[in-house]
């Protein structure tokens, strides 16, 4: 680098956004993530001793320090440090890095550390191209990703890397960064007389959502857009702070972890009969732009899976909400979604409809069974084969019930459905006990078996096989 290049670099550095200028350059300046870079922690010791030998993947929300940690390693290490952005770089760029790493290792025995920002953006072929060079030690990889690396990065790379999960910064962390930016004379606003009101600072912290970049960008906008008053001060009241960061940047990717984690929290809150938590997660999804129809589909599923016959109206309400939303749309269409959410969250709960999966599991595991002759369709083979002969029409009997055989002979006395004692299902349980007892007496059933409940993992597996089968 000549003098002109150096001068241009320094000018660009001074004109860089505040978040870039205030990026920590050492571990002592780094804020947050004490669980991985607190003094004495493994990564802290490895960076301080320049002992980054195994590949690393930093995984966490935006603005939590992934790239900053990589830059701190770059400043600390004696290894050659190269940076690529997976958004911009392709295989050709990677080949150049690998070529240089080989030559460097051969000529001066110097290691190469490659930092790939947003590594999840590389497709499988690009990640595969990187793998052998990580494996043979030509390069040490440091990847940064906002997505779950166990899903978005190929397994072979993950297995050869240490995964460090970064968390959203705390309010105290964000406050510390804002105060540092206001005090720092070289890289921040320490040379200016800035008065940031307490409620304005609190607003910036609250709405930043644990993202340091959001907070610093908002502070920069507030400072740069506010003229000095007669005393030479730049006064930032709450109104200016609100204009500078009007909307929280909710972490929510419709195809990523946040999408699935949030809908999971929503459904679990309904299942757990917590309407307040259900409303919170519903608001987060709608605020972030989730498709309301996706939420309504999950409400319909929850009505069948978690409420069932404990309150059959749950399915009616959820279905009515879906139809009402299609008729009304947003914003007023949020009311039927909220009504269905509150109804399901406060309804009595039963997962007894899961009895279906017990029957499905038995079908998979057992030998083929035939339909009893008296239950077969009589319209085709009644005369020749006797199909339907012996069947009695329940509506012709008192209480519209009579105890006859409906299961194959070898399964008589097998009970999949076990009603709960919740809500309406208690009535169902009482009726069913009478009917089953009458059937046992009429058919001479001496032994009965309640099929045990399946585990959650077993039901998930059956659902997957069921989907493929359909």
Secondary structure, 3 states (H helix, E strand, C coil): CCHHHHHHHHHHHHHCCHHHHCCCCCCCCCCCCHHHHCCCCHHHHHHHCCCCCCEEEEECCCCCCHHHHHHHHHHHCCCEEEEEECCCCCHHHHHHHHHHHHHHHHHHCCCEEEEEECHHHCCHHHHHHHHHHHHCCCCEEEEEECCCHHHHCCHHHHHCEEEEECCCCCHHHHHHHHHHHHHCCCCCCCCCCEEECHHHHHHHHHHHCCCHHHHHHHHHHHHHCCCCCCCCCEEECHHHHHHHCCCCCCCCCCCCHHHHHHHHHHHHHHHCCCHHHHHHHHHHHHHCCCCHHHHHHHHHHHHHHHHHHHHCHHHHHHHHHHHHHHHHCCCCCHHHHHHHHHHHHHCCCCCHHHHHHHHHHHHHHCCCCCCCHHHCCHHHHHHHHCCCCCCCCHHHCHHHCCCCCCCCHHHCCEECCCCCCCCCHHHHHHHHHHHHHHHHHHHCCCCCEECCCCCHHHHHHHHHHHHHHC
